Amino acid sequence: MRPLQLIALPGLPMVQAGDDLAALILATGITPRPDDVLVLAQKIVSKAEGREVRLLDVTPGPRAEELARETGKDARIVELILQESVRVVRARPNLIITQHRLGHTMANAGIDQSNVMQDGDERALLLPLDPDASAAALSARLGCPIVISDSFGRAWRRGTVGVAIGCAGLPALVDLRGKPDLFGRELHVTLTGFADEIAAAAGLLMGQAAEGMPAVLLRGLRWSAPACPATELVRPAQEDLFR
């Protein structure tokens, strides 16, 4: 069995809107191989794609003002949350859980201000418009599979973990139904969130605060399932027992 290596890419600068992210990655001196997997934090993809919003440019609507009073959040942030979401699932002080337009059920529609330079002008960062398309474009430039990760909380469990919101060149979901277990018993329901497992592994090096390691290379990983995008990880409404 080949060992699996995780390598945090050194020397990435603070990414700005319009930056050529692929060129910045190659400038680190670590060139991905075709069978490597490169995991990128959502924030650097969103920044490069210009997904930062100046709060001065946001005008809250009546629903945002009402929800801001309920939660104690900045009404401008709430307005962005509502714009990025298709429904509000739950709300409590300082937290809004929504179903994002991409299908994810997540806190604050993935919008936050951590690790976003403010310099006297408050800004918030939104998710990429189409993370799978972003991953595909970067995969074509860098010649290896790409996973775009974000940090999610989980129902019934404390703490955040890395999950895949975009991927290209590998299977986001691996269907093991019909395969035997160690004792020959056929699996009937097992689907593996392969891209989520990759994102979580990379999160050990990326961290959640001031680590400054938003790109991690996985070397030695193997798979045999066909590639599919991260949208396959979103549970369809007809399978959701908690909606």
N, C-alpha and C positions, 0 to 999 in steps of 0.2 A: 504494500500500500504506500502510495506517495504521500509525503507529509504536506499539510496545508500551511502555507505561509500567509500572514497578514502583514502588509507593509504600509505604514502611513507615509504618504508623499510629503517630503520636506519642502520648505521654502515657498509655498504658495502665497502670493501676496493677497492683501485685502481686495476682493473682487468688486469691481464697479460696473455700473450699467454699460452695456455695449462691449465689455471685454470679450476677447476670444478665449473662451474657457479651455478649449482643446489645446491652444498654443501655450497657455499658462501651465497646463498639466505637463506637456512635453518639455517645457523649460525647466522642470524640476530635475531633469536628468534621469528619470526612471521612465523608460519607454515600455508601454504595455505590450505583451505578447498576445497573439490571437486567442490563446487558451486561458489568458488571465481574465479576471473579472474586476472592473473598477467601480467602486462604490463612491458616489458623490453626495455630499449633504445637500439637501434641498435648497438651503439658503444660498449657496454659491451659484446654483443654477438660476434661482429666482433673481438674484442680484444681476447676473450677467444678462438676463433677459429683460431687465428693466422693470421688475415687478414691485419696486419700492413706490410707495405712495406718500406724498406729503399730507399730513393731517390738516394743514391749513387749506388744502384744496377740497376737503370733504365736508359736505353739508348734510347733517343728519336729518332724516325724515321723521315723521311722527312715531312710527313703530320703533325706530332706533332710539328716540328720546325716551319712550315708555320703557323699553327694555334696559336702557342705561340706568334709569331710576331704580328698577328692580334689582339690578346686579351691581350697581356702583361702578360700572365700567365707563370709560370715556365714550360719549355718544358717537363720536366720529369713528372710533374703532368698531362700535356696534354696527354702525351703518355699513362699514366694509364687510363685516361678518355676514350681514344679511344679504349684501350684494353677491357674495361668493357662495351662498347657500340656497338650497331648495326648501328646507324646512328647519325649524327650531325643534330639537328633540327635548331638551331640558334646559332650565336656567336656574341659577342660584347665585348668591353674592360672589362676584368676581369670576364667574364661569358661565359660559354658554356652550352647550353641546348642540351641534348642528349636523345635518346631512349636507355635506359639501356638494357642489355642482358636479364633482368628479365621482361622487357616489360614496366617499368615505364618511363614516360617522365619527366626528372628531371634535376636540375642544376648539372653540373660537375660529372655526373654519380654517385652521392651520395658520392663522394670522398672528404674528407676534412682533415684538420689538427688540428681542434679545439678539446680541451680536449684530445689530444694525446701527451704524454710526449716525448719531443724531445731530451733532455740531450746531446746537441751538435751533434746529429746525426739525420738529418731531416727525418721524417717519414710521411706517409700518411695512412689513414685507408680506406679500401674498404668495400663494403657491404658483408654480408655473401654470401657464394656460393649459398645456397638454404635456404632462410629464413623460408619457410614453414616446411622444414625438420628439421631445427634447433628448431622451435617452437614445433614440434611434439616430438622431443627427450626430450626437457625440460618438456613438459607436462607429458610425461610418468614418468619422474623422480620425479616431484613435485606433481603429482596427481591432477592437475587443468588445466583449459584452459589457453593458453598463447597467448599474442599478442606481436609481436616485432614491435616497432614503430620507425619511422624516421621523421625528420622535412622536409616538402616540402613547396616550394613556390607554388602559384596558379596563373594560367593565369587570367588576368584582375583584380586581387586583390593583395593588398600589404600585406606583412607579411608572416611568416611561421607558419604552424600548424602541429601537430602530425598526421601522417597517419600510417596505418598498412602495413608493407611490408611482414609480415609473421604472421600466426596464426594457432592454432590447438585447437580442442575441442569446437569450437563455430562457428557460421555462420559468415563469413566475409561479406557476402552479404545476405540481407533478401528481398525476393521477395514478395511484397504486392499486386501484380496484382491479380485482382479477389476479393480482400477484399473490404468490404464496408467502406465508411467514416462515420462520425458522423450522417449524414443524409441519409445513405443507398445508396449513390451513389457509384457505383463500380469503383475502382481504375484500371486504364489501363496501366500506365507506371511507377508506383512508385517502385523503388528499393532502399533500404536503405543500405548505407555503414556502417553496424553495427560495424565492426572492426575499421574503421576509426573514428567513433564517440567515441569508447572506447579509442583509442590512443589519440585523441584530449583532452578528459577529463583528462586523466593521465598527459598530457602535462602541465596542470595547476600547478601540483606539481613538475614535472620534471624540468621545466624551460628550458632555452636555453643557459645558460652561465655557471656560476660557482656554481650552486646550489648543485651539487653533489648528486642528488636523481634520479638515473637511473632505479629504480624499484618501481612500484606503484601497490598496491593491490586494486582491486575493490570488494567490498563485498555487496551483496544484489541485484545484477543485475540478471534479469530474461529474458529468451527468449524461444521460442518454435520451431524455424526453425532448420532444420538439419545443422550439421557442414559442412563447406566448407572452402577451403584454401584461403589465401590472393590473390593468382593468379586470383581468380574470380573477383577481383576489377579492374583489368586492362581491359580497354575498348578494345574490338576487333577492328581490323582495319576496318572492314566493317561497324562499327557503328561510326567511327570517322569522324565527319563532317568538321574537321579543318586540316586534314592531307594534 
